[in-house]
Amino acid sequence: MKDRVIVKIESVAFGGEGVGRIDNFVVFVPFSAPGDELEIEITQVKKKFLRGRILRIIQESPFRVKPLCRYYEQCGGCCYQHLNYEYQLKIKKKQVQDAFRRIGKIAEPPVLDTIASPQVYHYRGKAQFHAKAVSNGWEIGFLDVSGGKLINIEQCEIMEETINEKMHALRESILLKSDVDTQLTIWSDCLTERKKEKDSIIRIIKGKSFLVPDDGFFQANLCLTDRLVDEVCRLSAANKINTLVDAYCGSGLFSIFLSSFAENVIGIEINEKSVKYARINAENLGIRNADFIHGDIENVFKERFLPQDNQIDLIMLDPPRVGCKKTVLKAMVNLKPQRIIYISCNPATQARDIKYLNEWGYNLESLMPLDMFPQTEHIEVIGLLARK
């Protein structure tokens, strides 16, 4: 096979690479777009596929736009900036459908249109930078597309601007006078609050103030989290709820907003600091029907503090990207909730877990993608399941 070939890009794979065909091989080409006719160089040959890089665009895709970021195609953080935003939304819907067909084994997954982010740049409220000591100071940025080299950046276009300002200040900070490479977590400013607790940051969602551990998790999109909460509340309000369990509850975001739809809310979280702030948030906001448990989800489901007499009507799941362990899913099925709302930023593990739940008596009623991560391959999905 020649090192240089002509290829027509037909689609986009999960992860952002364009897909074409050369003879009987599938070829993956980063930063390409469906409709592109390209001259590429083959960079990798495997048994079932090839990988290439663009040498020349012969015919440009109608979906192409000019990337905003000066580091695009070097930095590994974004992969869709060369595609217009409407097309990004269509790609992500199709990728959710594909994941649930292929992994979830659902022939016609009930996927709704992707909800757009009100802002497609400068939307992230949290950054995790790499920092590396060099001879004349520090490099701060993200790993490159290969994952092996640090790209020193001056400006990240998907970060809220106060994060970029803090990054610049840190380059000169005495806190970084060390010869050890490190990682830096930087949160955007919240200008509506004057003071914060030690080791915490503040996020404002739907007019309510939430304390979050500065090393903890919170939804990253500053512009779309309100809508995420609205959609979860809408799904929850459809039926009467006696007891609601919010698994992986973090600092209590969903527990607090869902407390008005349930008699009792039980939040479960393994991060002790997050549980502390969930309790503080509930108290500050006058929530009296929510309790928070520090512990491993599986152990709590099996052994502790869940009601023996009252039916659990709804379980909220918002696990990490790796999804739920099968033992967690099994313990949850044994609790026999009437409905499950499963939120995930990884459709592949979500589809795997929902396949298991489907096999144990839960119908998948809807999948709602929300583009919490514009310009990247990531997508948030709200899944609703109900007992058969």
C-alpha positions in Angstrom: 0.0 0.0 0.0 1.3 3.5 -0.9 2.3 5.9 1.9 0.3 8.6 0.2 -3.3 8.0 -0.9 -6.4 9.9 -1.8 -9.5 9.2 0.4 -13.0 10.5 0.7 -14.2 11.0 4.3 -17.7 9.5 4.9 -18.4 9.9 8.7 -17.0 10.7 12.1 -16.1 8.0 14.6 -16.6 8.3 18.4 -13.5 10.1 19.5 -13.6 12.6 16.6 -11.6 11.0 13.8 -13.0 11.1 10.3 -13.7 7.7 8.7 -13.0 6.7 5.1 -12.1 3.6 3.1 -9.1 2.5 1.1 -9.6 -0.8 -0.7 -10.9 -3.1 2.0 -9.5 -1.1 4.9 -11.2 1.5 7.1 -9.0 4.5 7.5 -9.2 7.0 10.4 -8.0 10.6 9.8 -7.9 13.1 12.7 -9.3 16.6 12.0 -11.1 15.6 8.8 -14.8 16.1 8.0 -17.4 14.1 6.2 -17.3 15.3 2.5 -13.6 16.0 2.6 -11.5 14.6 -0.3 -8.0 14.4 1.1 -4.5 13.4 0.2 -3.2 11.7 3.3 -0.1 10.0 4.5 -0.6 6.5 6.1 0.9 6.7 9.6 -0.3 3.4 11.1 -1.2 0.0 9.6 -3.2 -2.6 11.5 -4.9 -5.8 10.5 -8.3 -4.2 10.2 -7.7 -0.5 9.8 -5.3 2.3 8.9 -4.6 5.6 10.4 -3.5 8.7 8.4 -2.8 12.4 8.6 -3.9 15.1 6.2 -1.3 16.3 3.7 -3.7 18.3 1.5 -7.4 19.1 1.3 -8.4 18.5 -2.3 -12.1 19.1 -1.8 -13.3 20.8 1.4 -16.3 19.5 3.3 -19.3 21.8 3.6 -19.2 21.3 7.3 -15.8 22.8 7.8 -15.2 26.0 9.7 -12.0 27.8 10.8 -10.9 26.7 14.3 -10.8 29.5 16.8 -7.9 28.0 18.8 -4.3 28.7 17.7 -3.2 25.4 19.2 -5.8 23.3 17.5 -4.5 20.0 15.9 -1.6 20.2 18.4 -3.4 20.2 21.7 -5.3 17.1 22.6 -8.2 18.8 24.3 -10.5 19.5 21.4 -11.3 17.5 18.2 -14.4 19.2 16.7 -13.4 22.9 16.3 -13.0 22.4 12.5 -16.7 21.4 12.3 -19.7 23.8 12.4 -21.6 23.6 15.6 -24.9 22.3 14.2 -23.1 19.4 12.6 -21.4 18.7 15.9 -24.8 18.2 17.5 -25.9 15.8 14.8 -22.7 13.8 15.1 -23.2 13.4 18.8 -26.8 12.3 18.5 -25.7 9.7 16.0 -22.8 8.5 18.2 -25.3 8.0 21.1 -27.5 6.0 18.8 -24.6 3.9 17.6 -23.4 3.2 21.1 -26.8 2.0 22.2 -27.3 -0.2 19.1 -23.8 -1.7 19.3 -23.2 -2.0 23.0 -26.7 -1.7 24.5 -28.2 -4.1 21.8 -31.2 -1.8 21.4 -32.3 -1.8 17.7 -34.1 1.6 17.8 -32.7 3.6 20.8 -35.1 6.4 21.8 -32.5 9.2 21.3 -33.8 12.8 21.2 -32.1 15.7 19.4 -29.0 17.0 21.1 -29.6 20.1 23.3 -27.1 22.8 22.3 -24.9 24.7 24.7 -25.8 28.4 24.8 -22.1 29.1 24.4 -19.8 27.0 22.3 -16.6 28.6 23.5 -15.6 29.9 27.0 -18.1 27.7 28.7 -16.0 25.6 31.0 -15.8 26.5 34.7 -13.0 24.2 35.6 -9.6 23.4 34.1 -7.1 20.7 34.9 -3.7 21.9 33.5 -0.4 20.2 33.4 2.6 22.2 34.6 6.2 21.4 33.8 9.3 23.1 35.1 11.7 24.2 32.3 15.0 26.1 32.4 13.5 29.5 32.2 10.3 29.0 34.2 7.1 27.0 33.7 5.1 25.6 30.9 1.4 25.3 31.6 -1.1 23.6 29.3 -2.5 20.3 28.0 -1.0 17.2 26.6 -0.7 17.0 22.8 -2.7 14.8 20.5 -0.3 11.9 21.1 -0.6 12.3 24.9 3.2 12.4 25.3 4.1 16.1 25.1 3.0 19.2 26.9 1.6 22.0 24.8 2.4 25.3 26.5 -0.6 27.5 26.0 -1.4 31.2 26.5 -5.2 30.9 26.0 -7.7 28.1 26.1 -10.8 29.0 24.0 -13.2 26.7 25.8 -12.3 28.0 29.3 -14.2 30.8 31.0 -11.9 33.8 30.7 -11.1 34.1 34.4 -9.4 30.7 34.2 -7.1 32.0 31.5 -6.3 35.0 33.7 -5.5 32.8 36.7 -3.3 30.6 34.5 -1.2 33.6 33.5 -0.9 34.7 37.1 0.3 31.3 38.2 3.2 31.3 35.7 4.8 34.0 38.0 3.5 32.6 41.3 5.8 31.6 44.0 3.5 28.6 44.5 5.1 27.1 41.3 8.7 27.6 42.2 9.5 23.9 42.2 11.3 21.5 40.0 8.5 18.9 40.1 6.0 18.5 37.3 2.5 18.9 38.6 -1.2 19.2 37.7 -3.1 22.4 38.4 -6.9 22.6 39.0 -8.3 26.1 38.3 -11.9 27.0 38.8 -13.5 30.1 37.2 -14.5 33.0 39.5 -18.0 33.3 40.8 -18.6 37.0 41.0 -22.0 36.8 42.8 -20.4 35.7 46.1 -18.0 37.6 48.3 -16.6 34.8 50.5 -16.0 31.1 50.4 -15.3 28.3 52.9 -11.7 27.1 53.1 -10.9 24.4 50.5 -14.2 25.1 48.6 -15.5 27.0 45.6 -18.9 28.3 44.9 -21.2 27.6 41.9 -24.5 29.3 41.2 -27.2 27.1 39.7 -30.7 28.4 39.0 -30.0 31.2 41.5 -29.0 28.8 44.3 -25.5 28.9 45.8 -23.6 25.6 46.1 -20.3 25.0 48.0 -18.1 22.4 46.3 -14.8 21.0 47.4 -12.0 22.6 45.4 -10.7 19.1 44.5 -14.2 17.7 43.9 -16.6 17.2 40.9 -19.1 19.6 39.6 -20.7 20.0 36.2 -18.2 21.9 34.0 -20.5 23.8 31.6 -21.4 27.1 33.2 -24.1 27.8 30.5 -26.0 24.5 30.3 -26.1 23.0 33.9 -29.3 24.9 34.6 -31.0 23.2 31.6 -29.6 19.8 32.8 -31.2 20.3 36.2 -34.5 21.4 34.5 -34.6 18.3 32.4 -33.9 16.0 35.4 -36.6 17.8 37.4 -39.1 17.4 34.6 -38.5 13.7 34.3 -38.7 13.3 38.1 -42.0 15.3 38.4 -43.9 12.9 36.1 -44.8 10.6 39.0 -45.3 10.8 42.7 -42.1 10.1 44.7 -42.0 8.9 48.3 -38.3 8.0 48.5 -35.7 9.2 46.0 -32.1 7.9 46.1 -29.4 10.1 44.5 -26.4 7.9 44.0 -23.0 9.5 43.3 -24.7 12.7 44.7 -21.5 14.8 44.9 -22.2 18.1 46.7 -26.0 17.6 46.5 -26.9 19.4 43.2 -29.6 17.0 42.1 -30.7 16.0 45.6 -31.4 19.6 46.5 -33.4 20.4 43.4 -35.3 17.2 43.5 -36.2 17.6 47.1 -39.4 19.5 46.2 -40.6 16.5 44.2 -40.1 13.8 46.9 -41.1 13.1 50.5 -37.6 11.8 51.3 -34.3 12.2 49.5 -31.2 10.1 50.3 -27.9 11.2 48.7 -24.9 8.7 48.6 -21.4 9.8 47.9 -17.9 8.2 48.5 -16.1 11.6 48.7 -16.3 12.7 52.4 -15.7 16.4 51.6 -18.5 16.4 49.1 -20.9 14.9 51.6 -19.9 17.6 54.1 -20.7 20.3 51.6 -23.9 18.6 50.5 -25.1 18.8 54.1 -24.1 22.4 54.3 -25.8 23.3 51.0 -29.0 21.6 52.1 -29.0 23.5 55.4 -28.2 26.8 53.8 -31.0 26.4 51.3 -33.5 25.3 53.9 -33.9 21.7 52.6 -35.2 19.5 55.4 -36.1 16.2 53.7 -32.6 15.3 52.4 -30.1 13.1 54.2 -26.6 12.4 52.9 -24.6 9.2 53.5 -20.8 9.0 53.2 -20.0 5.5 51.8 -19.5 3.2 48.8 -22.6 2.9 46.7 -22.7 -0.9 46.6 -22.3 -1.2 50.4 -25.0 1.4 51.1 -27.4 -0.2 48.7 -26.8 -3.6 50.3 -26.5 -2.8 54.0 -27.2 0.7 55.3 -29.9 3.2 56.0 -32.1 2.6 53.0 -35.8 2.3 53.9 -37.1 -1.2 54.6 -40.8 -0.3 54.6 -41.1 2.3 52.0 -40.8 1.6 48.3 -37.9 3.4 46.6 -39.6 5.2 43.7 -36.7 6.7 41.9 -32.9 6.2 41.8 -30.7 8.9 40.3 -27.4 7.7 38.9 -24.6 10.1 37.8 -21.5 7.9 38.0 -17.9 8.6 36.8 -17.0 7.9 33.1 -16.3 4.3 33.9 -19.9 3.7 34.7 -21.3 1.4 37.4 -19.8 -1.9 38.6 -22.1 -4.8 37.9 -22.3 -5.5 41.6 -23.7 -1.9 42.0 -26.3 -2.5 39.3 -27.3 -5.9 40.8 -27.7 -4.3 44.3 -29.8 -1.5 42.7 -32.0 -4.0 40.9 -32.6 -5.8 44.1 -34.1 -2.6 45.6 -36.7 -2.6 42.8 -37.1 1.2 42.2 -40.0 2.1 39.9 -37.8 4.4 37.8 -34.1 5.1 37.2 -32.6 8.3 35.8 -29.1 7.5 34.6 -26.9 10.5 33.7 -23.6 9.9 32.0 -20.8 11.6 30.1 -19.8 8.3 28.4 -22.5 6.8 26.2 -20.4 3.6 25.8 -20.4 2.7 29.6 -24.0 4.0 29.9 -25.2 1.7 27.1 -23.4 -1.3 28.7 -25.1 -0.6 32.1 -28.5 0.1 30.6 -28.3 -3.2 28.7 -27.9 -5.0 32.1 -30.8 -3.1 33.6 -32.9 -3.9 30.6 -32.2 -7.6 31.0 -33.4 -7.3 34.6 -36.7 -5.7 33.9 -36.2 -2.0 33.0 -37.4 -0.4 29.8 -35.4 2.4 28.3 -37.9 5.1 27.7 -35.8 8.0 26.5 -32.2 9.3 25.9 -31.6 13.0 26.0 -28.1 14.2 24.8 -27.0 17.6 26.1 -23.8 19.1 24.7 -22.1 20.0 27.9 -18.7 19.8 26.1 -18.8 21.7 22.7 -15.7 21.3 20.5 -14.8 18.0 22.1 -15.9 14.4 21.5 -17.7 14.2 24.9 -21.5 14.3 25.4 -23.8 14.2 28.4 -26.8 11.9 28.2 -29.9 11.6 30.5 -31.4 8.2 30.3 -34.9 7.4 31.7 -35.8 3.8 32.6 -39.0 2.3 34.1 -39.8 -1.1 35.5 -41.7 -3.3 33.0 
